[in-house]
């Protein structure tokens, strides 16, 4: 199951990189919770910081991509945590209005149930995500 969970998250990242909305959404449960309340870039899009369901996920991504002239997530690591997966990435972006280049290192904890992503919470670092997933190094 753990290997399958890693592949589900990897597929979500790969589909997002291809801008394949249908493939991205196919990896998520219809009641998914997407939580950026602990993320370093939470104020880029304003409130709310927790999005619910597939419509909420669509809303988040629409706001996120609208904020940037260019944005590219670089998935660096996926860590098996049982029914959870920790992702570590660096997002490089250029602000649409400011033109400023930004580099955001962050981590997330992905919860998988019945082969669907049910909850994702973003953190400001790999260490915070690992701790939230109940792993210690």
N, CA, C and O atoms as CSV, one atom per row, in Angstrom:
chain,resi,resn,atom,element,x,y,z
A,1,UNK,N,N,0.820,-1.199,0.000
A,1,UNK,CA,C,0.000,0.000,0.000
A,1,UNK,C,C,0.861,1.260,0.000
A,1,UNK,O,O,0.535,2.216,-0.703
A,2,UNK,N,N,1.942,1.288,0.761
A,2,UNK,CA,C,2.769,2.477,0.867
A,2,UNK,C,C,3.366,2.869,-0.478
A,2,UNK,O,O,3.406,4.048,-0.830
A,3,UNK,N,N,3.828,1.872,-1.226
A,3,UNK,CA,C,4.401,2.158,-2.547
A,3,UNK,C,C,3.325,2.728,-3.467
A,3,UNK,O,O,3.581,3.645,-4.247
A,4,UNK,N,N,2.129,2.177,-3.366
A,4,UNK,CA,C,1.016,2.690,-4.169
A,4,UNK,C,C,0.735,4.152,-3.810
A,4,UNK,O,O,0.479,4.965,-4.698
A,5,UNK,N,N,0.779,4.490,-2.532
A,5,UNK,CA,C,0.533,5.865,-2.101
A,5,UNK,C,C,1.563,6.830,-2.674
A,5,UNK,O,O,1.224,7.935,-3.098
A,6,UNK,N,N,2.822,6.403,-2.684
A,6,UNK,CA,C,3.866,7.233,-3.293
A,6,UNK,C,C,3.557,7.490,-4.771
A,6,UNK,O,O,3.727,8.604,-5.265
A,7,UNK,N,N,3.106,6.459,-5.459
A,7,UNK,CA,C,2.803,6.594,-6.887
A,7,UNK,C,C,1.606,7.501,-7.130
A,7,UNK,O,O,1.576,8.235,-8.118
A,8,UNK,N,N,0.626,7.462,-6.247
A,8,UNK,CA,C,-0.542,8.348,-6.387
A,8,UNK,C,C,-0.102,9.804,-6.309
A,8,UNK,O,O,-0.518,10.623,-7.129
A,9,UNK,N,N,0.729,10.129,-5.337
A,9,UNK,CA,C,1.211,11.510,-5.197
A,9,UNK,C,C,2.101,11.881,-6.383
A,9,UNK,O,O,2.006,12.991,-6.908
A,10,UNK,N,N,2.947,10.975,-6.798
A,10,UNK,CA,C,3.811,11.247,-7.957
A,10,UNK,C,C,2.957,11.517,-9.207
A,10,UNK,O,O,3.247,12.436,-9.973
A,11,UNK,N,N,1.908,10.713,-9.407
A,11,UNK,CA,C,1.030,10.937,-10.560
A,11,UNK,C,C,0.356,12.308,-10.497
A,11,UNK,O,O,0.201,12.972,-11.522
A,12,UNK,N,N,-0.044,12.732,-9.295
A,12,UNK,CA,C,-0.664,14.051,-9.147
A,12,UNK,C,C,0.320,15.147,-9.550
A,12,UNK,O,O,-0.052,16.088,-10.251
A,13,UNK,N,N,1.574,15.028,-9.111
A,13,UNK,CA,C,2.606,16.003,-9.490
A,13,UNK,C,C,2.841,15.994,-11.001
A,13,UNK,O,O,2.917,17.052,-11.626
A,14,UNK,N,N,2.956,14.808,-11.583
A,14,UNK,CA,C,3.229,14.705,-13.017
A,14,UNK,C,C,2.081,15.276,-13.840
A,14,UNK,O,O,2.310,15.959,-14.839
A,15,UNK,N,N,0.839,14.997,-13.424
A,15,UNK,CA,C,-0.320,15.533,-14.143
A,15,UNK,C,C,-0.364,17.061,-14.030
A,15,UNK,O,O,-0.698,17.748,-14.994
A,16,UNK,N,N,-0.027,17.583,-12.857
A,16,UNK,CA,C,0.007,19.040,-12.677
A,16,UNK,C,C,1.068,19.667,-13.572
A,16,UNK,O,O,0.844,20.735,-14.142
A,17,UNK,N,N,2.217,19.017,-13.701
A,17,UNK,CA,C,3.298,19.536,-14.545
A,17,UNK,C,C,2.873,19.579,-16.012
A,17,UNK,O,O,3.320,20.436,-16.773
A,18,UNK,N,N,2.002,18.642,-16.397
A,18,UNK,CA,C,1.489,18.605,-17.782
A,18,UNK,C,C,0.283,19.527,-17.960
A,18,UNK,O,O,-0.228,19.678,-19.070
A,19,UNK,N,N,-0.171,20.142,-16.867
A,19,UNK,CA,C,-1.387,20.974,-16.873
A,19,UNK,C,C,-2.600,20.159,-17.302
A,19,UNK,O,O,-3.481,20.658,-18.003
A,20,UNK,N,N,-2.635,18.890,-16.872
A,20,UNK,CA,C,-3.721,17.974,-17.202
A,20,UNK,C,C,-4.702,17.953,-16.031
A,20,UNK,O,O,-4.604,17.110,-15.139
A,21,UNK,N,N,-5.637,18.884,-16.048
A,21,UNK,CA,C,-6.569,19.063,-14.939
A,21,UNK,C,C,-7.354,17.793,-14.635
A,21,UNK,O,O,-7.506,17.431,-13.468
A,22,UNK,N,N,-7.850,17.115,-15.653
A,22,UNK,CA,C,-8.647,15.907,-15.432
A,22,UNK,C,C,-7.818,14.836,-14.723
A,22,UNK,O,O,-8.312,14.178,-13.807
A,23,UNK,N,N,-6.571,14.658,-15.137
A,23,UNK,CA,C,-5.708,13.653,-14.506
A,23,UNK,C,C,-5.364,14.050,-13.075
A,23,UNK,O,O,-5.284,13.190,-12.197
A,24,UNK,N,N,-5.159,15.341,-12.830
A,24,UNK,CA,C,-4.894,15.799,-11.465
A,24,UNK,C,C,-6.091,15.462,-10.578
A,24,UNK,O,O,-5.943,14.804,-9.548
A,25,UNK,N,N,-7.263,15.913,-10.979
A,25,UNK,CA,C,-8.466,15.736,-10.156
A,25,UNK,C,C,-8.816,14.264,-9.945
A,25,UNK,O,O,-9.418,13.907,-8.932
A,26,UNK,N,N,-8.444,13.414,-10.895
A,26,UNK,CA,C,-8.727,11.981,-10.777
A,26,UNK,C,C,-8.010,11.345,-9.589
A,26,UNK,O,O,-8.438,10.298,-9.103
A,27,UNK,N,N,-6.934,11.958,-9.119
A,27,UNK,CA,C,-6.167,11.406,-7.991
A,27,UNK,C,C,-6.774,11.781,-6.631
A,27,UNK,O,O,-6.381,11.217,-5.610
A,28,UNK,N,N,-7.715,12.714,-6.606
A,28,UNK,CA,C,-8.257,13.234,-5.360
A,28,UNK,C,C,-9.649,12.698,-5.062
A,28,UNK,O,O,-10.450,12.463,-5.966
A,29,UNK,N,N,-9.917,12.511,-3.785
A,29,UNK,CA,C,-11.249,12.175,-3.298
A,29,UNK,C,C,-12.158,13.385,-3.510
A,29,UNK,O,O,-11.690,14.523,-3.466
A,30,UNK,N,N,-13.422,13.159,-3.735
A,30,UNK,CA,C,-14.347,14.271,-3.985
A,30,UNK,C,C,-14.489,15.197,-2.782
A,30,UNK,O,O,-14.915,16.342,-2.930
A,31,UNK,N,N,-14.137,14.715,-1.599
A,31,UNK,CA,C,-14.230,15.523,-0.372
A,31,UNK,C,C,-12.852,15.947,0.144
A,31,UNK,O,O,-12.695,16.208,1.337
A,32,UNK,N,N,-11.869,16.017,-0.730
A,32,UNK,CA,C,-10.502,16.358,-0.342
A,32,UNK,C,C,-10.456,17.658,0.454
A,32,UNK,O,O,-11.251,18.571,0.233
A,33,UNK,N,N,-9.505,17.719,1.385
A,33,UNK,CA,C,-9.206,18.960,2.109
A,33,UNK,C,C,-7.789,19.367,1.736
A,33,UNK,O,O,-6.855,18.580,1.893
A,34,UNK,N,N,-7.623,20.589,1.244
A,34,UNK,CA,C,-6.341,21.151,0.819
A,34,UNK,C,C,-6.058,22.320,1.749
A,34,UNK,O,O,-6.743,23.342,1.698
A,35,UNK,N,N,-5.045,22.170,2.602
A,35,UNK,CA,C,-4.800,23.116,3.693
A,35,UNK,C,C,-3.450,23.809,3.510
A,35,UNK,O,O,-2.399,23.172,3.593
A,36,UNK,N,N,-3.491,25.125,3.259
A,36,UNK,CA,C,-2.259,25.893,3.107
A,36,UNK,C,C,-2.045,26.831,4.304
A,36,UNK,O,O,-1.232,27.752,4.232
A,37,UNK,N,N,-2.767,26.599,5.390
A,37,UNK,CA,C,-2.714,27.512,6.539
A,37,UNK,C,C,-1.339,27.569,7.194
A,37,UNK,O,O,-1.039,28.538,7.892
A,38,UNK,N,N,-0.491,26.554,6.989
A,38,UNK,CA,C,0.861,26.538,7.542
A,38,UNK,C,C,1.923,26.795,6.480
A,38,UNK,O,O,3.117,26.772,6.780
A,39,UNK,N,N,1.502,27.040,5.247
A,39,UNK,CA,C,2.424,27.189,4.119
A,39,UNK,C,C,3.046,28.579,4.092
A,39,UNK,O,O,2.408,29.554,4.487
A,40,UNK,N,N,4.286,28.673,3.629
A,40,UNK,CA,C,4.952,29.975,3.581
A,40,UNK,C,C,4.295,30.957,2.614
A,40,UNK,O,O,4.403,32.168,2.809
A,41,UNK,N,N,3.631,30.476,1.599
A,41,UNK,CA,C,3.037,31.358,0.591
A,41,UNK,C,C,1.528,31.504,0.758
A,41,UNK,O,O,0.832,31.862,-0.192
A,42,UNK,N,N,1.021,31.230,1.951
A,42,UNK,CA,C,-0.431,31.256,2.157
A,42,UNK,C,C,-1.058,32.609,1.853
A,42,UNK,O,O,-2.227,32.672,1.471
A,43,UNK,N,N,-0.315,33.677,2.013
A,43,UNK,CA,C,-0.896,35.001,1.779
A,43,UNK,C,C,-0.836,35.451,0.329
A,43,UNK,O,O,-1.312,36.534,-0.014
A,44,UNK,N,N,-0.250,34.614,-0.522
A,44,UNK,CA,C,-0.207,34.939,-1.947
A,44,UNK,C,C,-1.620,35.020,-2.500
A,44,UNK,O,O,-1.910,35.854,-3.358
A,45,UNK,N,N,-2.493,34.160,-2.014
A,45,UNK,CA,C,-3.846,34.127,-2.563
A,45,UNK,C,C,-4.908,34.630,-1.587
A,45,UNK,O,O,-6.077,34.734,-1.958
A,46,UNK,N,N,-4.534,34.938,-0.368
A,46,UNK,CA,C,-5.516,35.425,0.589
A,46,UNK,C,C,-6.389,34.311,1.148
A,46,UNK,O,O,-6.053,33.132,1.039
A,47,UNK,N,N,-7.495,34.685,1.739
A,47,UNK,CA,C,-8.413,33.733,2.375
A,47,UNK,C,C,-9.292,33.073,1.324
A,47,UNK,O,O,-9.542,33.684,0.285
A,48,UNK,N,N,-9.772,31.857,1.545
A,48,UNK,CA,C,-9.487,31.016,2.703
A,48,UNK,C,C,-8.150,30.311,2.535
A,48,UNK,O,O,-7.565,30.321,1.452
A,49,UNK,N,N,-7.678,29.710,3.595
A,49,UNK,CA,C,-6.438,28.943,3.539
A,49,UNK,C,C,-6.699,27.442,3.579
A,49,UNK,O,O,-5.768,26.644,3.474
A,50,UNK,N,N,-7.951,27.062,3.729
A,50,UNK,CA,C,-8.339,25.650,3.681
A,50,UNK,C,C,-9.443,25.529,2.633
A,50,UNK,O,O,-10.452,26.232,2.682
A,51,UNK,N,N,-9.223,24.615,1.681
A,51,UNK,CA,C,-10.146,24.427,0.571
A,51,UNK,C,C,-10.769,23.037,0.680
A,51,UNK,O,O,-10.098,22.073,1.051
A,52,UNK,N,N,-12.066,22.943,0.352
A,52,UNK,CA,C,-12.795,21.686,0.518
A,52,UNK,C,C,-13.365,21.199,-0.808
A,52,UNK,O,O,-13.927,21.967,-1.588
A,53,UNK,N,N,-13.203,19.901,-1.038
A,53,UNK,CA,C,-13.768,19.266,-2.218
A,53,UNK,C,C,-13.024,19.630,-3.494
A,53,UNK,O,O,-12.085,20.425,-3.490
A,54,UNK,N,N,-13.473,19.025,-4.578
A,54,UNK,CA,C,-12.821,19.262,-5.870
A,54,UNK,C,C,-13.015,20.697,-6.350
A,54,UNK,O,O,-12.131,21.262,-6.994
A,55,UNK,N,N,-14.173,21.291,-6.039
A,55,UNK,CA,C,-14.374,22.695,-6.410
A,55,UNK,C,C,-13.412,23.594,-5.639
A,55,UNK,O,O,-12.889,24.562,-6.190
A,56,UNK,N,N,-13.178,23.278,-4.373
A,56,UNK,CA,C,-12.211,24.032,-3.585
A,56,UNK,C,C,-10.804,23.896,-4.142
A,56,UNK,O,O,-10.050,24.868,-4.199
A,57,UNK,N,N,-10.458,22.681,-4.554
A,57,UNK,CA,C,-9.139,22.447,-5.146
A,57,UNK,C,C,-8.979,23.238,-6.446
A,57,UNK,O,O,-7.937,23.848,-6.688
A,58,UNK,N,N,-10.013,23.221,-7.268
A,58,UNK,CA,C,-9.979,24.018,-8.504
A,58,UNK,C,C,-9.792,25.506,-8.183
A,58,UNK,O,O,-9.010,26.199,-8.834
A,59,UNK,N,N,-10.518,25.979,-7.180
A,59,UNK,CA,C,-10.422,27.381,-6.778
A,59,UNK,C,C,-9.008,27.728,-6.328
A,59,UNK,O,O,-8.464,28.761,-6.720
A,60,UNK,N,N,-8.408,26.858,-5.499
A,60,UNK,CA,C,-7.041,27.099,-5.055
A,60,UNK,C,C,-6.103,27.223,-6.248
A,60,UNK,O,O,-5.366,28.202,-6.363
A,61,UNK,N,N,-6.130,26.230,-7.138
A,61,UNK,CA,C,-5.195,26.229,-8.265
A,61,UNK,C,C,-5.421,27.420,-9.185
A,61,UNK,O,O,-4.458,27.991,-9.698
A,62,UNK,N,N,-6.649,27.796,-9.401
A,62,UNK,CA,C,-6.934,28.962,-10.247
A,62,UNK,C,C,-6.298,30.217,-9.629
A,62,UNK,O,O,-5.640,30.990,-10.326
A,63,UNK,N,N,-6.497,30.411,-8.324
A,63,UNK,CA,C,-5.921,31.571,-7.641
A,63,UNK,C,C,-4.392,31.502,-7.619
A,63,UNK,O,O,-3.711,32.506,-7.828
A,64,UNK,N,N,-3.872,30.312,-7.364
A,64,UNK,CA,C,-2.419,30.131,-7.280
A,64,UNK,C,C,-1.747,30.479,-8.604
A,64,UNK,O,O,-0.789,31.251,-8.637
A,65,UNK,N,N,-2.252,29.906,-9.696
A,65,UNK,CA,C,-1.625,30.149,-10.995
A,65,UNK,C,C,-1.882,31.566,-11.501
A,65,UNK,O,O,-1.081,32.101,-12.267
A,66,UNK,N,N,-2.983,32.177,-11.083
A,66,UNK,CA,C,-3.242,33.569,-11.462
A,66,UNK,C,C,-2.266,34.534,-10.789
A,66,UNK,O,O,-2.016,35.623,-11.306
A,67,UNK,N,N,-1.717,34.140,-9.642
A,67,UNK,CA,C,-0.801,35.020,-8.897
A,67,UNK,C,C,0.586,35.104,-9.527
A,67,UNK,O,O,1.351,36.021,-9.230
A,68,UNK,N,N,0.907,34.158,-10.389
A,68,UNK,CA,C,2.260,34.062,-10.920
A,68,UNK,C,C,2.278,34.233,-12.435
A,68,UNK,O,O,1.374,33.780,-13.138
A,69,UNK,N,N,3.311,34.889,-12.916
A,69,UNK,CA,C,3.545,34.952,-14.360
A,69,UNK,C,C,4.108,33.610,-14.816
A,69,UNK,O,O,3.801,33.118,-15.901
A,70,UNK,N,N,4.940,33.039,-13.954
A,70,UNK,CA,C,5.543,31.723,-14.225
A,70,UNK,C,C,5.681,31.025,-12.875
A,70,UNK,O,O,6.124,31.642,-11.907
A,71,UNK,N,N,5.315,29.765,-12.798
A,71,UNK,CA,C,5.490,28.992,-11.572
A,71,UNK,C,C,5.873,27.571,-11.939
A,71,UNK,O,O,5.287,26.969,-12.838
A,72,UNK,N,N,6.866,27.038,-11.230
A,72,UNK,CA,C,7.344,25.691,-11.511
A,72,UNK,C,C,7.709,24.976,-10.212
A,72,UNK,O,O,8.703,25.315,-9.571
A,73,UNK,N,N,6.901,23.984,-9.824
A,73,UNK,CA,C,7.268,23.197,-8.650
A,73,UNK,C,C,8.315,22.155,-9.016
A,73,UNK,O,O,8.223,21.512,-10.062
A,74,UNK,N,N,9.294,21.995,-8.165
A,74,UNK,CA,C,10.349,21.002,-8.371
A,74,UNK,C,C,10.248,19.984,-7.235
A,74,UNK,O,O,10.713,20.235,-6.124
A,75,UNK,N,N,9.640,18.843,-7.523
A,75,UNK,CA,C,9.508,17.777,-6.536
A,75,UNK,C,C,10.882,17.180,-6.282
A,75,UNK,O,O,11.517,16.649,-7.193
A,76,UNK,N,N,11.333,17.268,-5.047
A,76,UNK,CA,C,12.665,16.784,-4.698
A,76,UNK,C,C,12.652,15.422,-4.033
A,76,UNK,O,O,13.597,14.645,-4.168
A,77,UNK,N,N,11.563,15.131,-3.304
A,77,UNK,CA,C,11.567,13.899,-2.520
A,77,UNK,C,C,10.142,13.513,-2.144
A,77,UNK,O,O,9.313,14.369,-1.838
A,78,UNK,N,N,9.872,12.205,-2.172
A,78,UNK,CA,C,8.650,11.638,-1.612
A,78,UNK,C,C,9.066,10.647,-0.537
A,78,UNK,O,O,9.931,9.801,-0.764
A,79,UNK,N,N,8.453,10.755,0.627
A,79,UNK,CA,C,8.813,9.916,1.773
A,79,UNK,C,C,7.607,9.108,2.187
A,79,UNK,O,O,6.536,9.661,2.438
A,80,UNK,N,N,7.774,7.804,2.260
A,80,UNK,CA,C,6.716,6.882,2.683
A,80,UNK,C,C,6.467,7.029,4.182
A,80,UNK,O,O,7.386,6.902,4.991
A,81,UNK,N,N,5.222,7.296,4.537
A,81,UNK,CA,C,4.826,7.390,5.947
A,81,UNK,C,C,3.552,6.592,6.174
A,81,UNK,O,O,2.636,7.057,6.852
A,82,UNK,N,N,3.491,5.381,5.603
A,82,UNK,CA,C,2.316,4.531,5.784
A,82,UNK,C,C,1.159,5.018,4.937
A,82,UNK,O,O,1.270,5.077,3.713
A,83,UNK,N,N,0.037,5.372,5.577
A,83,UNK,CA,C,-1.096,5.892,4.808
A,83,UNK,C,C,-0.872,7.347,4.406
A,83,UNK,O,O,-1.697,7.943,3.715
A,84,UNK,N,N,0.227,7.899,4.836
A,84,UNK,CA,C,0.586,9.273,4.476
A,84,UNK,C,C,1.860,9.270,3.629
A,84,UNK,O,O,2.653,8.329,3.657
A,85,UNK,N,N,2.022,10.343,2.887
A,85,UNK,CA,C,3.223,10.568,2.083
A,85,UNK,C,C,3.687,11.985,2.381
A,85,UNK,O,O,2.877,12.911,2.432
A,86,UNK,N,N,4.973,12.153,2.576
A,86,UNK,CA,C,5.549,13.486,2.732
A,86,UNK,C,C,6.196,13.854,1.402
A,86,UNK,O,O,6.981,13.087,0.846
A,87,UNK,N,N,5.857,15.037,0.902
A,87,UNK,CA,C,6.533,15.545,-0.297
A,87,UNK,C,C,7.381,16.738,0.100
A,87,UNK,O,O,7.021,17.523,0.977
A,88,UNK,N,N,8.510,16.849,-0.567
A,88,UNK,CA,C,9.418,17.972,-0.361
A,88,UNK,C,C,9.640,18.597,-1.722
A,88,UNK,O,O,10.007,17.911,-2.676
A,89,UNK,N,N,9.419,19.903,-1.812
A,89,UNK,CA,C,9.593,20.563,-3.104
A,89,UNK,C,C,10.134,21.967,-2.922
A,89,UNK,O,O,10.063,22.558,-1.845
A,90,UNK,N,N,10.666,22.466,-3.997
A,90,UNK,CA,C,11.021,23.876,-4.098
A,90,UNK,C,C,10.245,24.428,-5.280
A,90,UNK,O,O,10.355,23.933,-6.402
A,91,UNK,N,N,9.464,25.453,-5.014
A,91,UNK,CA,C,8.700,26.101,-6.065
A,91,UNK,C,C,9.428,27.378,-6.463
A,91,UNK,O,O,9.771,28.209,-5.621
A,92,UNK,N,N,9.653,27.511,-7.749
A,92,UNK,CA,C,10.267,28.723,-8.282
A,92,UNK,C,C,9.209,29.438,-9.103
A,92,UNK,O,O,8.528,28.837,-9.934
A,93,UNK,N,N,9.086,30.740,-8.851
A,93,UNK,CA,C,8.019,31.483,-9.507
A,93,UNK,C,C,8.431,32.931,-9.745
A,93,UNK,O,O,9.391,33.431,-9.159
A,94,UNK,N,N,7.679,33.583,-10.617
A,94,UNK,CA,C,7.842,35.018,-10.859
A,94,UNK,C,C,6.466,35.646,-10.668
A,94,UNK,O,O,5.492,35.243,-11.304
A,95,UNK,N,N,6.402,36.627,-9.794
A,95,UNK,CA,C,5.143,37.294,-9.496
A,95,UNK,C,C,4.548,37.964,-10.722
A,95,UNK,O,O,5.252,38.627,-11.484
A,96,UNK,N,N,3.256,37.788,-10.905
A,96,UNK,CA,C,2.585,38.369,-12.062
A,96,UNK,C,C,2.610,39.899,-12.008
A,96,UNK,O,O,2.867,40.547,-13.023
A,97,UNK,N,N,2.351,40.468,-10.858
A,97,UNK,CA,C,2.308,41.924,-10.724
A,97,UNK,C,C,3.678,42.519,-10.460
A,97,UNK,O,O,4.068,43.501,-11.092
A,98,UNK,N,N,4.412,41.922,-9.523
A,98,UNK,CA,C,5.697,42.489,-9.104
A,98,UNK,C,C,6.849,42.131,-10.035
A,98,UNK,O,O,7.818,42.881,-10.150
A,99,UNK,N,N,6.742,40.991,-10.694
A,99,UNK,CA,C,7.844,40.502,-11.514
A,99,UNK,C,C,8.990,39.926,-10.695
A,99,UNK,O,O,10.017,39.526,-11.242
A,100,UNK,N,N,8.804,39.886,-9.372
A,100,UNK,CA,C,9.852,39.380,-8.482
A,100,UNK,C,C,9.989,37.869,-8.617
A,100,UNK,O,O,8.995,37.150,-8.725
A,101,UNK,N,N,11.228,37.400,-8.610
A,101,UNK,CA,C,11.502,35.965,-8.595
A,101,UNK,C,C,11.437,35.470,-7.159
A,101,UNK,O,O,11.954,36.108,-6.241
A,102,UNK,N,N,10.798,34.331,-6.982
A,102,UNK,CA,C,10.596,33.753,-5.659
A,102,UNK,C,C,11.020,32.295,-5.691
A,102,UNK,O,O,10.787,31.589,-6.673
A,103,UNK,N,N,11.643,31.852,-4.610
A,103,UNK,CA,C,11.983,30.433,-4.445
A,103,UNK,C,C,11.459,30.007,-3.081
A,103,UNK,O,O,11.895,30.516,-2.049
A,104,UNK,N,N,10.516,29.065,-3.089
A,104,UNK,CA,C,9.877,28.605,-1.863
A,104,UNK,C,C,10.177,27.136,-1.622
A,104,UNK,O,O,9.749,26.279,-2.396
A,105,UNK,N,N,10.905,26.839,-0.562
A,105,UNK,CA,C,11.115,25.449,-0.155
A,105,UNK,C,C,9.996,25.118,0.821
A,105,UNK,O,O,9.732,25.880,1.751
A,106,UNK,N,N,9.339,23.984,0.611
A,106,UNK,CA,C,8.262,23.594,1.504
A,106,UNK,C,C,8.020,22.093,1.434
A,106,UNK,O,O,8.551,21.388,0.576
A,107,UNK,N,N,7.196,21.634,2.374
A,107,UNK,CA,C,6.857,20.219,2.420
A,107,UNK,C,C,5.369,20.068,2.660
A,107,UNK,O,O,4.697,21.006,3.089
A,108,UNK,N,N,4.868,18.890,2.380
A,108,UNK,CA,C,3.445,18.620,2.580
A,108,UNK,C,C,3.259,17.203,3.087
A,108,UNK,O,O,4.088,16.323,2.859
A,109,UNK,N,N,2.152,17.008,3.780
A,109,UNK,CA,C,1.738,15.678,4.200
A,109,UNK,C,C,0.450,15.360,3.448
A,109,UNK,O,O,-0.541,16.085,3.535
A,110,UNK,N,N,0.493,14.272,2.718
A,110,UNK,CA,C,-0.623,13.815,1.889
A,110,UNK,C,C,-1.219,12.575,2.550
A,110,UNK,O,O,-0.494,11.625,2.844
A,111,UNK,N,N,-2.509,12.573,2.785
A,111,UNK,CA,C,-3.192,11.403,3.331
A,111,UNK,C,C,-3.937,10.719,2.196
A,111,UNK,O,O,-4.659,11.355,1.428
A,112,UNK,N,N,-3.744,9.408,2.109
A,112,UNK,CA,C,-4.337,8.606,1.043
A,112,UNK,C,C,-5.267,7.573,1.688
A,112,UNK,O,O,-4.883,6.885,2.634
A,113,UNK,N,N,-6.471,7.475,1.175
A,113,UNK,CA,C,-7.410,6.435,1.612
A,113,UNK,C,C,-8.117,5.893,0.379
A,113,UNK,O,O,-8.579,6.648,-0.477
A,114,UNK,N,N,-8.191,4.579,0.310
A,114,UNK,CA,C,-8.853,3.908,-0.810
A,114,UNK,C,C,-8.353,4.451,-2.153
A,114,UNK,O,O,-9.136,4.712,-3.067
A,115,UNK,N,N,-7.022,4.614,-2.248
A,115,UNK,CA,C,-6.330,5.017,-3.468
A,115,UNK,C,C,-6.673,6.427,-3.946
A,115,UNK,O,O,-6.490,6.742,-5.122
A,116,UNK,N,N,-7.165,7.270,-3.053
A,116,UNK,CA,C,-7.456,8.664,-3.391
A,116,UNK,C,C,-6.817,9.583,-2.355
A,116,UNK,O,O,-6.723,9.229,-1.180
A,117,UNK,N,N,-6.381,10.750,-2.787
A,117,UNK,CA,C,-5.841,11.762,-1.882
A,117,UNK,C,C,-7.019,12.405,-1.162
A,117,UNK,O,O,-7.915,12.964,-1.794
A,118,UNK,N,N,-7.010,12.322,0.171
A,118,UNK,CA,C,-8.130,12.857,0.950
A,118,UNK,C,C,-7.788,14.133,1.705
A,118,UNK,O,O,-8.679,14.911,2.046
A,119,UNK,N,N,-6.501,14.353,1.969
A,119,UNK,CA,C,-6.110,15.525,2.753
A,119,UNK,C,C,-4.668,15.873,2.422
A,119,UNK,O,O,-3.810,14.992,2.357
A,120,UNK,N,N,-4.402,17.154,2.214
A,120,UNK,CA,C,-3.043,17.635,1.993
A,120,UNK,C,C,-2.861,18.872,2.854
A,120,UNK,O,O,-3.659,19.806,2.789
A,121,UNK,N,N,-1.810,18.873,3.658
A,121,UNK,CA,C,-1.486,20.052,4.445
A,121,UNK,C,C,-0.046,20.451,4.147
A,121,UNK,O,O,0.865,19.623,4.173
A,122,UNK,N,N,0.136,21.728,3.864
A,122,UNK,CA,C,1.435,22.278,3.461
A,122,UNK,C,C,2.118,22.948,4.631
A,122,UNK,O,O,1.473,23.577,5.470
A,123,UNK,N,N,3.451,22.805,4.679
A,123,UNK,CA,C,4.277,23.370,5.745
A,123,UNK,C,C,5.443,24.142,5.138
A,123,UNK,O,O,5.723,24.023,3.945
A,124,UNK,N,N,6.112,24.923,5.958
A,124,UNK,CA,C,7.216,25.750,5.510
A,124,UNK,C,C,8.535,25.029,5.341
A,124,UNK,O,O,9.499,25.610,4.842
A,125,UNK,N,N,8.595,23.757,5.752
A,125,UNK,CA,C,9.864,23.042,5.625
A,125,UNK,C,C,9.642,21.541,5.593
A,125,UNK,O,O,8.586,21.034,5.972
A,126,UNK,N,N,10.657,20.857,5.135
A,126,UNK,CA,C,10.692,19.392,5.140
A,126,UNK,C,C,10.534,18.879,6.570
A,126,UNK,O,O,9.779,17.939,6.819
A,127,UNK,N,N,11.245,19.497,7.497
A,127,UNK,CA,C,11.241,19.056,8.898
A,127,UNK,C,C,9.848,19.153,9.515
A,127,UNK,O,O,9.414,18.248,10.227
A,128,UNK,N,N,9.151,20.254,9.240
A,128,UNK,CA,C,7.792,20.414,9.770
A,128,UNK,C,C,6.855,19.339,9.205
A,128,UNK,O,O,6.030,18.789,9.934
A,129,UNK,N,N,6.981,19.046,7.928
A,129,UNK,CA,C,6.140,18.035,7.310
A,129,UNK,C,C,6.436,16.651,7.884
A,129,UNK,O,O,5.516,15.886,8.170
A,130,UNK,N,N,7.709,16.335,8.051
A,130,UNK,CA,C,8.093,15.031,8.613
A,130,UNK,C,C,7.541,14.890,10.030
A,130,UNK,O,O,7.006,13.841,10.389
A,131,UNK,N,N,7.669,15.924,10.819
A,131,UNK,CA,C,7.152,15.896,12.183
A,131,UNK,C,C,5.629,15.727,12.193
A,131,UNK,O,O,5.092,14.951,12.984
A,132,UNK,N,N,4.942,16.452,11.316
A,132,UNK,CA,C,3.484,16.357,11.251
A,132,UNK,C,C,3.021,14.966,10.814
A,132,UNK,O,O,1.940,14.521,11.200
A,133,UNK,N,N,3.834,14.283,10.014
A,133,UNK,CA,C,3.495,12.931,9.560
A,133,UNK,C,C,3.796,11.884,10.610
A,133,UNK,O,O,3.489,10.707,10.423
A,134,UNK,N,N,4.405,12.307,11.732
A,134,UNK,CA,C,4.714,11.363,12.808
A,134,UNK,C,C,6.010,10.605,12.601
A,134,UNK,O,O,6.242,9.571,13.228
A,135,UNK,N,N,6.855,11.124,11.719
A,135,UNK,CA,C,8.153,10.495,11.477
A,135,UNK,C,C,9.219,11.266,12.246
A,135,UNK,O,O,9.077,12.467,12.478
A,136,UNK,N,N,10.261,10.591,12.632
A,136,UNK,CA,C,11.403,11.289,13.237
A,136,UNK,C,C,12.658,10.834,12.536
A,136,UNK,O,O,12.767,9.683,12.113
A,137,UNK,N,N,13.604,11.742,12.415
A,137,UNK,CA,C,14.851,11.389,11.731
A,137,UNK,C,C,15.990,11.370,12.704
A,137,UNK,O,O,17.126,11.093,12.319
